[in-house]
Amino acid sequence: MEPLAIPQKAPYAVEVEAGKKYFWCACGKSQKQPFCDGSHKGTEFSPKMISFEESKTVYFCGCKHTQNPPFCDGSHRKL
């Protein structure tokens, strides 16, 4: 497995909109963190698509080591 880039050792707090699709960057190489910009092309990584039933604040993983993608689970504290 390729090593993951770690863009940030903290979560990204994002206001999400109900019904909108989001594509979380899984490789860590995107310049539009925490979202995918296609930088994973040619790697084994793929973005994770997610949508929400209600508008709210969510915490997307910034270190890319979460065990609950795309959400932060505190894994950044162990890096």
Stockholm file with secondary structure:
# STOCKHOLM 1.0

chainA/1-79         MEPLAIPQKAPYAVEVEAGKKYFWCACGKSQKQPFCDGSHKGTEFSPKMISFEESKTVYFCGCKHTQNPPFCDGSHRKL
#=GR chainA/1-79 SS CCCCCCSCSSCEEEEECTTCEEEECSSSCCSSTTBCCSTTTTSSCCCEEEECSSCEEEEECSSSCCSSTTBCCSGGGGC
#=GC SS_cons        CCCCCCSCSSCEEEEECTTCEEEECSSSCCSSTTBCCSTTTTSSCCCEEEECSSCEEEEECSSSCCSSTTBCCSGGGGC
//
